[in-house]
Amino acid sequence: MPQTTDPLIGKQVGNYCVQLQLGAGSMGSVYLAEHLEIGRRVAVKFLAQGSAQLAGGYLREARAVA
């Protein structure tokens, strides 16, 4: 398996463990993560630094998808 320098890989975020970066763009990155207790896999989006003003839009998008 290739080495990664991504500091999020292997980190626990809430009840999830970040496993793999799925994609990245100018506004953030999307990672595959797994719930530590039930094993459910999800996509988690992390906003890039300086994108805080966009957080409201992402929250509305997440609610619409859910």
All heavy atoms as TSV, in Angstrom:
chain	resi	resn	atom	element	x	y	z
A	1	MET	N	N	0.849	-1.184	0.000
A	1	MET	CA	C	0.000	0.000	0.000
A	1	MET	C	C	0.891	1.243	0.000
A	1	MET	O	O	1.852	1.321	0.749
A	1	MET	CB	C	-0.907	-0.029	1.234
A	1	MET	CG	C	-1.815	1.190	1.335
A	1	MET	SD	S	-3.005	1.053	2.698
A	1	MET	CE	C	-4.339	0.304	1.802
A	2	PRO	N	N	0.571	2.262	-0.842
A	2	PRO	CA	C	1.412	3.450	-0.933
A	2	PRO	C	C	1.388	4.266	0.353
A	2	PRO	O	O	0.391	4.319	1.058
A	2	PRO	CB	C	0.814	4.246	-2.096
A	2	PRO	CG	C	-0.464	3.604	-2.438
A	2	PRO	CD	C	-0.535	2.291	-1.767
A	3	GLN	N	N	2.505	4.906	0.652
A	3	GLN	CA	C	2.604	5.795	1.811
A	3	GLN	C	C	1.803	7.062	1.536
A	3	GLN	O	O	1.728	7.530	0.407
A	3	GLN	CB	C	4.062	6.172	2.054
A	3	GLN	CG	C	4.919	5.032	2.510
A	3	GLN	CD	C	4.893	4.894	4.020
A	3	GLN	OE1	O	4.686	5.869	4.702
A	3	GLN	NE2	N	5.111	3.706	4.510
A	4	THR	N	N	1.207	7.623	2.590
A	4	THR	CA	C	0.475	8.879	2.445
A	4	THR	C	C	1.000	9.879	3.459
A	4	THR	O	O	1.405	9.498	4.554
A	4	THR	CB	C	-1.045	8.687	2.625
A	4	THR	OG1	O	-1.678	9.955	2.458
A	4	THR	CG2	C	-1.393	8.128	3.989
A	5	THR	N	N	1.000	11.122	3.077
A	5	THR	CA	C	1.393	12.177	4.004
A	5	THR	C	C	0.162	12.955	4.456
A	5	THR	O	O	0.289	13.961	5.133
A	5	THR	CB	C	2.397	13.139	3.340
A	5	THR	OG1	O	1.807	13.674	2.150
A	5	THR	CG2	C	3.686	12.423	3.000
A	6	ASP	N	N	-1.017	12.498	4.059
A	6	ASP	CA	C	-2.259	13.169	4.446
A	6	ASP	C	C	-2.493	12.962	5.939
A	6	ASP	O	O	-2.662	11.834	6.399
A	6	ASP	CB	C	-3.424	12.600	3.643
A	6	ASP	CG	C	-4.695	13.404	3.789
A	6	ASP	OD1	O	-4.973	13.892	4.918
A	6	ASP	OD2	O	-5.410	13.547	2.804
A	7	PRO	N	N	-2.521	14.057	6.722
A	7	PRO	CA	C	-2.658	13.911	8.174
A	7	PRO	C	C	-4.027	13.399	8.626
A	7	PRO	O	O	-4.168	12.969	9.772
A	7	PRO	CB	C	-2.398	15.320	8.698
A	7	PRO	CG	C	-2.733	16.216	7.552
A	7	PRO	CD	C	-2.395	15.440	6.313
A	8	LEU	N	N	-5.021	13.413	7.761
A	8	LEU	CA	C	-6.352	12.946	8.153
A	8	LEU	C	C	-6.506	11.428	8.068
A	8	LEU	O	O	-7.333	10.850	8.768
A	8	LEU	CB	C	-7.432	13.620	7.306
A	8	LEU	CG	C	-7.670	15.099	7.591
A	8	LEU	CD1	C	-8.650	15.684	6.585
A	8	LEU	CD2	C	-8.173	15.292	9.004
A	9	ILE	N	N	-5.725	10.784	7.222
A	9	ILE	CA	C	-5.839	9.336	7.053
A	9	ILE	C	C	-5.495	8.645	8.376
A	9	ILE	O	O	-4.450	8.885	8.964
A	9	ILE	CB	C	-4.923	8.818	5.933
A	9	ILE	CG1	C	-5.213	9.521	4.612
A	9	ILE	CG2	C	-5.039	7.303	5.794
A	9	ILE	CD1	C	-6.609	9.335	4.064
A	10	GLY	N	N	-6.421	7.802	8.847
A	10	GLY	CA	C	-6.225	7.083	10.098
A	10	GLY	C	C	-6.682	7.828	11.331
A	10	GLY	O	O	-6.692	7.275	12.427
A	11	LYS	N	N	-7.091	9.082	11.190
A	11	LYS	CA	C	-7.536	9.880	12.335
A	11	LYS	C	C	-8.996	9.609	12.653
A	11	LYS	O	O	-9.794	9.301	11.781
A	11	LYS	CB	C	-7.373	11.385	12.068
A	11	LYS	CG	C	-5.955	11.824	11.859
A	11	LYS	CD	C	-5.153	11.670	13.126
A	11	LYS	CE	C	-3.738	12.149	12.893
A	11	LYS	NZ	N	-2.872	11.971	14.011
A	12	GLN	N	N	-9.336	9.741	13.930
A	12	GLN	CA	C	-10.721	9.625	14.366
A	12	GLN	C	C	-11.345	11.007	14.370
A	12	GLN	O	O	-10.792	11.950	14.935
A	12	GLN	CB	C	-10.798	9.016	15.760
A	12	GLN	CG	C	-12.233	8.812	16.223
A	12	GLN	CD	C	-12.316	8.101	17.561
A	12	GLN	OE1	O	-11.395	7.419	17.977
A	12	GLN	NE2	N	-13.437	8.272	18.227
A	13	VAL	N	N	-12.500	11.119	13.719
A	13	VAL	CA	C	-13.276	12.364	13.677
A	13	VAL	C	C	-14.668	12.002	14.162
A	13	VAL	O	O	-15.408	11.313	13.461
A	13	VAL	CB	C	-13.321	12.962	12.255
A	13	VAL	CG1	C	-14.148	14.229	12.231
A	13	VAL	CG2	C	-11.916	13.204	11.731
A	14	GLY	N	N	-14.996	12.429	15.372
A	14	GLY	CA	C	-16.256	11.999	15.970
A	14	GLY	C	C	-16.222	10.495	16.155
A	14	GLY	O	O	-15.263	9.960	16.710
A	15	ASN	N	N	-17.237	9.812	15.668
A	15	ASN	CA	C	-17.312	8.351	15.765
A	15	ASN	C	C	-16.779	7.654	14.516
A	15	ASN	O	O	-17.031	6.468	14.318
A	15	ASN	CB	C	-18.760	7.912	15.996
A	15	ASN	CG	C	-19.250	8.277	17.373
A	15	ASN	OD1	O	-18.492	8.263	18.328
A	15	ASN	ND2	N	-20.512	8.630	17.478
A	16	TYR	N	N	-16.076	8.389	13.675
A	16	TYR	CA	C	-15.611	7.845	12.401
A	16	TYR	C	C	-14.095	7.834	12.313
A	16	TYR	O	O	-13.416	8.702	12.847
A	16	TYR	CB	C	-16.173	8.681	11.238
A	16	TYR	CG	C	-17.665	8.574	11.131
A	16	TYR	CD1	C	-18.493	9.426	11.843
A	16	TYR	CD2	C	-18.256	7.595	10.345
A	16	TYR	CE1	C	-19.875	9.313	11.769
A	16	TYR	CE2	C	-19.627	7.472	10.260
A	16	TYR	CZ	C	-20.432	8.337	10.979
A	16	TYR	OH	O	-21.781	8.210	10.898
A	17	CYS	N	N	-13.573	6.854	11.580
A	17	CYS	CA	C	-12.146	6.778	11.286
A	17	CYS	C	C	-11.967	7.088	9.797
A	17	CYS	O	O	-12.576	6.422	8.942
A	17	CYS	CB	C	-11.606	5.385	11.593
A	17	CYS	SG	S	-9.847	5.212	11.235
A	18	VAL	N	N	-11.166	8.085	9.495
A	18	VAL	CA	C	-10.909	8.495	8.109
A	18	VAL	C	C	-9.980	7.466	7.471
A	18	VAL	O	O	-8.934	7.135	8.023
A	18	VAL	CB	C	-10.287	9.901	8.061
A	18	VAL	CG1	C	-9.997	10.314	6.625
A	18	VAL	CG2	C	-11.212	10.917	8.739
A	19	GLN	N	N	-10.380	6.965	6.285
A	19	GLN	CA	C	-9.630	5.881	5.660
A	19	GLN	C	C	-8.922	6.246	4.367
A	19	GLN	O	O	-7.821	5.777	4.113
A	19	GLN	CB	C	-10.568	4.702	5.382
A	19	GLN	CG	C	-11.149	4.120	6.646
A	19	GLN	CD	C	-12.060	2.952	6.356
A	19	GLN	OE1	O	-12.615	2.821	5.272
A	19	GLN	NE2	N	-12.204	2.080	7.341
A	20	LEU	N	N	-9.563	7.070	3.538
A	20	LEU	CA	C	-9.043	7.269	2.189
A	20	LEU	C	C	-9.588	8.566	1.620
A	20	LEU	O	O	-10.772	8.863	1.791
A	20	LEU	CB	C	-9.505	6.088	1.322
A	20	LEU	CG	C	-9.237	6.110	-0.165
A	20	LEU	CD1	C	-7.749	5.876	-0.424
A	20	LEU	CD2	C	-10.049	5.021	-0.857
A	21	GLN	N	N	-8.742	9.317	0.930
A	21	GLN	CA	C	-9.233	10.511	0.241
A	21	GLN	C	C	-9.862	10.087	-1.080
A	21	GLN	O	O	-9.253	9.365	-1.873
A	21	GLN	CB	C	-8.103	11.509	-0.021
A	21	GLN	CG	C	-8.627	12.805	-0.617
A	21	GLN	CD	C	-7.532	13.801	-0.897
A	21	GLN	OE1	O	-6.557	13.472	-1.563
A	21	GLN	NE2	N	-7.686	14.995	-0.376
A	22	LEU	N	N	-11.104	10.528	-1.294
A	22	LEU	CA	C	-11.822	10.185	-2.521
A	22	LEU	C	C	-11.659	11.239	-3.597
A	22	LEU	O	O	-11.732	10.944	-4.786
A	22	LEU	CB	C	-13.305	9.982	-2.219
A	22	LEU	CG	C	-13.631	8.855	-1.244
A	22	LEU	CD1	C	-15.120	8.856	-0.921
A	22	LEU	CD2	C	-13.199	7.514	-1.810
A	23	GLY	N	N	-11.485	12.491	-3.181
A	23	GLY	CA	C	-11.347	13.575	-4.149
A	23	GLY	C	C	-11.040	14.883	-3.451
A	23	GLY	O	O	-11.210	15.012	-2.239
A	24	ALA	N	N	-10.577	15.853	-4.236
A	24	ALA	CA	C	-10.238	17.164	-3.678
A	24	ALA	C	C	-10.467	18.234	-4.728
A	24	ALA	O	O	-10.360	17.970	-5.928
A	24	ALA	CB	C	-8.797	17.185	-3.211
A	25	GLY	N	N	-10.781	19.408	-4.253
A	25	GLY	CA	C	-10.972	20.553	-5.128
A	25	GLY	C	C	-10.584	21.817	-4.390
A	25	GLY	O	O	-10.047	21.764	-3.279
A	26	SER	N	N	-10.878	22.952	-4.973
A	26	SER	CA	C	-10.471	24.219	-4.379
A	26	SER	C	C	-11.223	24.540	-3.090
A	26	SER	O	O	-10.732	25.308	-2.263
A	26	SER	CB	C	-10.655	25.355	-5.378
A	26	SER	OG	O	-12.028	25.469	-5.726
A	27	MET	N	N	-12.400	23.962	-2.900
A	27	MET	CA	C	-13.198	24.288	-1.707
A	27	MET	C	C	-13.104	23.227	-0.621
A	27	MET	O	O	-13.631	23.422	0.469
A	27	MET	CB	C	-14.659	24.523	-2.099
A	27	MET	CG	C	-14.785	25.708	-3.037
A	27	MET	SD	S	-16.423	26.404	-3.264
A	27	MET	CE	C	-17.433	25.041	-3.583
A	28	GLY	N	N	-12.438	22.109	-0.873
A	28	GLY	CA	C	-12.306	21.099	0.166
A	28	GLY	C	C	-11.961	19.733	-0.384
A	28	GLY	O	O	-11.665	19.587	-1.568
A	29	SER	N	N	-12.022	18.742	0.500
A	29	SER	CA	C	-11.695	17.360	0.143
A	29	SER	C	C	-12.765	16.424	0.685
A	29	SER	O	O	-13.382	16.701	1.710
A	29	SER	CB	C	-10.347	16.963	0.741
A	29	SER	OG	O	-9.327	17.792	0.254
A	30	VAL	N	N	-12.944	15.301	-0.001
A	30	VAL	CA	C	-13.913	14.289	0.412
A	30	VAL	C	C	-13.154	13.007	0.735
A	30	VAL	O	O	-12.272	12.584	-0.027
A	30	VAL	CB	C	-14.964	14.023	-0.691
A	30	VAL	CG1	C	-15.930	12.936	-0.269
A	30	VAL	CG2	C	-15.719	15.312	-1.016
A	31	TYR	N	N	-13.508	12.414	1.878
A	31	TYR	CA	C	-12.830	11.217	2.362
A	31	TYR	C	C	-13.833	10.108	2.620
A	31	TYR	O	O	-14.989	10.365	2.960
A	31	TYR	CB	C	-12.103	11.502	3.677
A	31	TYR	CG	C	-10.913	12.400	3.536
A	31	TYR	CD1	C	-11.062	13.776	3.500
A	31	TYR	CD2	C	-9.630	11.875	3.434
A	31	TYR	CE1	C	-9.967	14.612	3.365
A	31	TYR	CE2	C	-8.531	12.697	3.304
A	31	TYR	CZ	C	-8.706	14.066	3.269
A	31	TYR	OH	O	-7.614	14.894	3.126
A	32	LEU	N	N	-13.362	8.885	2.496
A	32	LEU	CA	C	-14.107	7.717	2.935
A	32	LEU	C	C	-13.798	7.541	4.418
A	32	LEU	O	O	-12.636	7.609	4.826
A	32	LEU	CB	C	-13.651	6.476	2.166
A	32	LEU	CG	C	-14.233	5.137	2.637
A	32	LEU	CD1	C	-15.739	5.089	2.351
A	32	LEU	CD2	C	-13.519	3.989	1.953
A	33	ALA	N	N	-14.841	7.355	5.220
A	33	ALA	CA	C	-14.666	7.122	6.655
A	33	ALA	C	C	-15.595	5.992	7.074
A	33	ALA	O	O	-16.599	5.717	6.415
A	33	ALA	CB	C	-14.978	8.387	7.445
A	34	GLU	N	N	-15.250	5.344	8.183
A	34	GLU	CA	C	-16.054	4.234	8.677
A	34	GLU	C	C	-16.420	4.473	10.137
A	34	GLU	O	O	-15.564	4.846	10.948
A	34	GLU	CB	C	-15.282	2.923	8.549
A	34	GLU	CG	C	-16.109	1.718	8.939
A	34	GLU	CD	C	-15.422	0.409	8.612
A	34	GLU	OE1	O	-14.595	0.362	7.686
A	34	GLU	OE2	O	-15.724	-0.578	9.291
A	35	HIS	N	N	-17.702	4.250	10.450
A	35	HIS	CA	C	-18.165	4.370	11.836
A	35	HIS	C	C	-17.474	3.299	12.657
A	35	HIS	O	O	-17.456	2.123	12.286
A	35	HIS	CB	C	-19.684	4.209	11.903
A	35	HIS	CG	C	-20.258	4.616	13.216
A	35	HIS	ND1	N	-20.214	3.805	14.331
A	35	HIS	CD2	C	-20.870	5.759	13.587
A	35	HIS	CE1	C	-20.792	4.430	15.335
A	35	HIS	NE2	N	-21.192	5.627	14.906
A	36	LEU	N	N	-16.893	3.699	13.770
A	36	LEU	CA	C	-16.071	2.782	14.563
A	36	LEU	C	C	-16.855	1.657	15.220
A	36	LEU	O	O	-16.323	0.574	15.432
A	36	LEU	CB	C	-15.301	3.565	15.628
A	36	LEU	CG	C	-14.262	4.536	15.070
A	36	LEU	CD1	C	-13.755	5.456	16.158
A	36	LEU	CD2	C	-13.125	3.775	14.416
A	37	GLU	N	N	-18.107	1.871	15.543
A	37	GLU	CA	C	-18.882	0.851	16.248
A	37	GLU	C	C	-19.708	-0.037	15.335
A	37	GLU	O	O	-19.811	-1.233	15.558
A	37	GLU	CB	C	-19.787	1.516	17.287
A	37	GLU	CG	C	-19.004	2.183	18.403
A	37	GLU	CD	C	-19.888	2.875	19.416
A	37	GLU	OE1	O	-21.090	2.559	19.494
A	37	GLU	OE2	O	-19.366	3.739	20.126
A	38	ILE	N	N	-20.296	0.554	14.295
A	38	ILE	CA	C	-21.204	-0.239	13.457
A	38	ILE	C	C	-20.641	-0.553	12.067
A	38	ILE	O	O	-21.243	-1.303	11.317
A	38	ILE	CB	C	-22.587	0.434	13.325
A	38	ILE	CG1	C	-22.474	1.795	12.643
A	38	ILE	CG2	C	-23.246	0.539	14.678
A	38	ILE	CD1	C	-23.817	2.450	12.359
A	39	GLY	N	N	-19.485	0.017	11.747
A	39	GLY	CA	C	-18.848	-0.305	10.483
A	39	GLY	C	C	-19.459	0.344	9.259
A	39	GLY	O	O	-19.077	0.009	8.141
A	40	ARG	N	N	-20.385	1.258	9.421
A	40	ARG	CA	C	-21.003	1.919	8.270
A	40	ARG	C	C	-19.994	2.851	7.612
A	40	ARG	O	O	-19.315	3.624	8.273
A	40	ARG	CB	C	-22.222	2.721	8.712
A	40	ARG	CG	C	-22.916	3.382	7.553
A	40	ARG	CD	C	-24.167	4.064	7.958
A	40	ARG	NE	N	-24.807	4.633	6.784
A	40	ARG	CZ	C	-25.857	5.365	6.809
A	40	ARG	NH1	N	-26.457	5.622	7.960
A	40	ARG	NH2	N	-26.376	5.844	5.713
A	41	ARG	N	N	-19.908	2.766	6.292
A	41	ARG	CA	C	-18.987	3.611	5.534
A	41	ARG	C	C	-19.735	4.827	4.997
A	41	ARG	O	O	-20.862	4.702	4.515
A	41	ARG	CB	C	-18.381	2.801	4.405
A	41	ARG	CG	C	-17.523	1.656	4.955
A	41	ARG	CD	C	-17.126	0.671	3.905
A	41	ARG	NE	N	-16.203	1.309	2.982
A	41	ARG	CZ	C	-15.712	0.736	1.904
A	41	ARG	NH1	N	-16.061	-0.499	1.611
A	41	ARG	NH2	N	-14.882	1.379	1.122
A	42	VAL	N	N	-19.096	5.981	5.090
A	42	VAL	CA	C	-19.699	7.234	4.652
A	42	VAL	C	C	-18.648	8.087	3.943
A	42	VAL	O	O	-17.450	7.860	4.074
A	42	VAL	CB	C	-20.279	8.036	5.848
A	42	VAL	CG1	C	-21.393	7.279	6.544
A	42	VAL	CG2	C	-19.193	8.422	6.833
A	43	ALA	N	N	-19.123	9.074	3.213
A	43	ALA	CA	C	-18.247	10.098	2.644
A	43	ALA	C	C	-18.322	11.313	3.553
A	43	ALA	O	O	-19.405	11.720	3.966
A	43	ALA	CB	C	-18.694	10.461	1.229
A	44	VAL	N	N	-17.163	11.876	3.866
A	44	VAL	CA	C	-17.077	13.040	4.742
A	44	VAL	C	C	-16.378	14.153	3.978
A	44	VAL	O	O	-15.299	13.928	3.411
A	44	VAL	CB	C	-16.283	12.712	6.032
A	44	VAL	CG1	C	-16.181	13.926	6.921
A	44	VAL	CG2	C	-16.915	11.555	6.772
A	45	LYS	N	N	-16.984	15.336	3.957
A	45	LYS	CA	C	-16.395	16.476	3.264
A	45	LYS	C	C	-15.761	17.413	4.283
A	45	LYS	O	O	-16.394	17.810	5.252
A	45	LYS	CB	C	-17.465	17.230	2.479
A	45	LYS	CG	C	-16.913	18.383	1.645
A	45	LYS	CD	C	-18.007	19.129	0.906
A	45	LYS	CE	C	-18.534	18.332	-0.242
A	45	LYS	NZ	N	-19.500	19.098	-1.067
A	46	PHE	N	N	-14.484	17.745	4.061
A	46	PHE	CA	C	-13.771	18.715	4.880
A	46	PHE	C	C	-13.558	19.967	4.045
A	46	PHE	O	O	-13.009	19.891	2.941
A	46	PHE	CB	C	-12.413	18.167	5.320
A	46	PHE	CG	C	-12.503	17.041	6.308
A	46	PHE	CD1	C	-12.553	15.726	5.873
A	46	PHE	CD2	C	-12.553	17.296	7.667
A	46	PHE	CE1	C	-12.636	14.678	6.781
A	46	PHE	CE2	C	-12.636	16.251	8.579
A	46	PHE	CZ	C	-12.682	14.946	8.134
A	47	LEU	N	N	-13.987	21.104	4.556
A	47	LEU	CA	C	-13.808	22.367	3.842
A	47	LEU	C	C	-12.363	22.828	3.924
A	47	LEU	O	O	-11.696	22.638	4.939
A	47	LEU	CB	C	-14.704	23.446	4.439
A	47	LEU	CG	C	-16.204	23.221	4.333
A	47	LEU	CD1	C	-16.952	24.349	5.014
A	47	LEU	CD2	C	-16.628	23.098	2.881
A	48	ALA	N	N	-11.910	23.457	2.856
A	48	ALA	CA	C	-10.571	24.033	2.845
A	48	ALA	C	C	-10.536	25.238	3.779
A	48	ALA	O	O	-11.574	25.864	4.047
A	48	ALA	CB	C	-10.203	24.462	1.427
A	49	GLN	N	N	-9.357	25.534	4.272
A	49	GLN	CA	C	-9.204	26.701	5.121
A	49	GLN	C	C	-9.655	27.938	4.358
A	49	GLN	O	O	-9.387	28.075	3.167
A	49	GLN	CB	C	-7.733	26.862	5.521
A	49	GLN	CG	C	-7.531	26.939	6.972
A	49	GLN	CD	C	-6.055	26.993	7.336
A	49	GLN	OE1	O	-5.174	26.840	6.508
A	49	GLN	NE2	N	-5.810	27.203	8.594
A	50	GLY	N	N	-10.366	28.828	5.040
A	50	GLY	CA	C	-10.864	30.033	4.402
A	50	GLY	C	C	-12.215	29.857	3.735
A	50	GLY	O	O	-12.729	30.775	3.125
A	51	SER	N	N	-12.814	28.676	3.837
A	51	SER	CA	C	-14.113	28.412	3.219
A	51	SER	C	C	-15.250	28.443	4.239
A	51	SER	O	O	-16.323	27.927	3.972
A	51	SER	CB	C	-14.093	27.050	2.518
A	51	SER	OG	O	-13.151	27.032	1.494
A	52	ALA	N	N	-15.016	29.025	5.401
A	52	ALA	CA	C	-16.031	29.034	6.465
A	52	ALA	C	C	-17.326	29.697	6.014
A	52	ALA	O	O	-18.414	29.283	6.419
A	52	ALA	CB	C	-15.483	29.720	7.712
A	53	GLN	N	N	-17.246	30.697	5.168
A	53	GLN	CA	C	-18.457	31.370	4.705
A	53	GLN	C	C	-19.325	30.453	3.847
A	53	GLN	O	O	-20.512	30.691	3.682
A	53	GLN	CB	C	-18.116	32.667	3.955
A	53	GLN	CG	C	-17.408	32.456	2.633
A	53	GLN	CD	C	-15.902	32.331	2.734
A	53	GLN	OE1	O	-15.356	32.148	3.820
A	53	GLN	NE2	N	-15.223	32.423	1.618
A	54	LEU	N	N	-18.762	29.382	3.348
A	54	LEU	CA	C	-19.510	28.422	2.528
A	54	LEU	C	C	-20.168	27.329	3.355
A	54	LEU	O	O	-20.949	26.544	2.830
A	54	LEU	CB	C	-18.575	27.775	1.508
A	54	LEU	CG	C	-17.873	28.732	0.544
A	54	LEU	CD1	C	-16.853	27.971	-0.275
A	54	LEU	CD2	C	-18.871	29.429	-0.342
A	55	ALA	N	N	-19.861	27.266	4.645
A	55	ALA	CA	C	-20.347	26.178	5.492
A	55	ALA	C	C	-21.862	26.096	5.505
A	55	ALA	O	O	-22.425	25.001	5.495
A	55	ALA	CB	C	-19.806	26.323	6.910
A	56	GLY	N	N	-22.554	27.216	5.523
A	56	GLY	CA	C	-24.018	27.210	5.513
A	56	GLY	C	C	-24.573	26.534	4.271
A	56	GLY	O	O	-25.535	25.764	4.344
A	57	GLY	N	N	-23.964	26.783	3.134
A	57	GLY	CA	C	-24.393	26.151	1.885
A	57	GLY	C	C	-24.183	24.646	1.915
A	57	GLY	O	O	-25.023	23.880	1.455
A	58	TYR	N	N	-23.074	24.210	2.480
A	58	TYR	CA	C	-22.810	22.777	2.596
A	58	TYR	C	C	-23.781	22.113	3.547
A	58	TYR	O	O	-24.220	20.987	3.344
A	58	TYR	CB	C	-21.373	22.514	3.038
A	58	TYR	CG	C	-20.384	22.665	1.935
A	58	TYR	CD1	C	-19.455	23.698	1.927
A	58	TYR	CD2	C	-20.369	21.778	0.859
A	58	TYR	CE1	C	-18.537	23.836	0.896
A	58	TYR	CE2	C	-19.466	21.912	-0.171
A	58	TYR	CZ	C	-18.555	22.939	-0.153
A	58	TYR	OH	O	-17.661	23.073	-1.170
A	59	LEU	N	N	-24.152	22.808	4.622
A	59	LEU	CA	C	-25.115	22.252	5.566
A	59	LEU	C	C	-26.481	22.088	4.897
A	59	LEU	O	O	-27.127	21.050	5.043
A	59	LEU	CB	C	-25.223	23.145	6.791
A	59	LEU	CG	C	-26.144	22.654	7.906
A	59	LEU	CD1	C	-25.735	21.261	8.383
A	59	LEU	CD2	C	-26.129	23.628	9.070
A	60	ARG	N	N	-26.893	23.073	4.109
A	60	ARG	CA	C	-28.160	22.952	3.378
A	60	ARG	C	C	-28.100	21.805	2.367
A	60	ARG	O	O	-29.056	21.049	2.209
A	60	ARG	CB	C	-28.488	24.279	2.673
A	60	ARG	CG	C	-28.990	25.357	3.595
A	60	ARG	CD	C	-29.499	26.573	2.845
A	60	ARG	NE	N	-28.462	27.233	2.055
A	60	ARG	CZ	C	-27.572	28.093	2.539
A	60	ARG	NH1	N	-27.586	28.407	3.814
A	60	ARG	NH2	N	-26.676	28.650	1.758
A	61	GLU	N	N	-26.964	21.647	1.700
A	61	GLU	CA	C	-26.785	20.549	0.734
A	61	GLU	C	C	-26.882	19.198	1.444
A	61	GLU	O	O	-27.555	18.280	0.958
A	61	GLU	CB	C	-25.410	20.681	0.079
A	61	GLU	CG	C	-25.047	19.559	-0.840
A	61	GLU	CD	C	-23.621	19.665	-1.362
A	61	GLU	OE1	O	-23.064	20.778	-1.379
A	61	GLU	OE2	O	-23.064	18.620	-1.751
A	62	ALA	N	N	-26.250	19.074	2.603
A	62	ALA	CA	C	-26.286	17.811	3.347
A	62	ALA	C	C	-27.689	17.480	3.797
A	62	ALA	O	O	-28.123	16.326	3.732
A	62	ALA	CB	C	-25.346	17.900	4.543
A	63	ARG	N	N	-28.425	18.477	4.262
A	63	ARG	CA	C	-29.809	18.239	4.678
A	63	ARG	C	C	-30.686	17.809	3.515
A	63	ARG	O	O	-31.534	16.934	3.655
A	63	ARG	CB	C	-30.384	19.501	5.320
A	63	ARG	CG	C	-29.841	19.749	6.709
A	63	ARG	CD	C	-30.485	20.962	7.328
A	63	ARG	NE	N	-29.990	21.160	8.688
A	63	ARG	CZ	C	-29.745	22.336	9.230
A	63	ARG	NH1	N	-29.944	23.447	8.533
A	63	ARG	NH2	N	-29.302	22.419	10.464
A	64	ALA	N	N	-30.470	18.409	2.355
A	64	ALA	CA	C	-31.264	18.067	1.175
A	64	ALA	C	C	-30.996	16.621	0.735
A	64	ALA	O	O	-31.913	15.897	0.371
A	64	ALA	CB	C	-30.962	19.025	0.043
A	65	VAL	N	N	-29.737	16.204	0.785
A	65	VAL	CA	C	-29.365	14.857	0.384
A	65	VAL	C	C	-29.884	13.834	1.380
A	65	VAL	O	O	-30.314	12.747	1.002
A	65	VAL	CB	C	-27.844	14.742	0.214
A	65	VAL	CG1	C	-27.416	13.297	0.014
A	65	VAL	CG2	C	-27.373	15.602	-0.948
A	66	ALA	N	N	-29.833	14.188	2.668
A	66	ALA	CA	C	-30.255	13.247	3.708
A	66	ALA	C	C	-31.757	13.075	3.655
A	66	ALA	O	O	-32.312	12.088	4.032
A	66	ALA	CB	C	-29.822	13.731	5.073
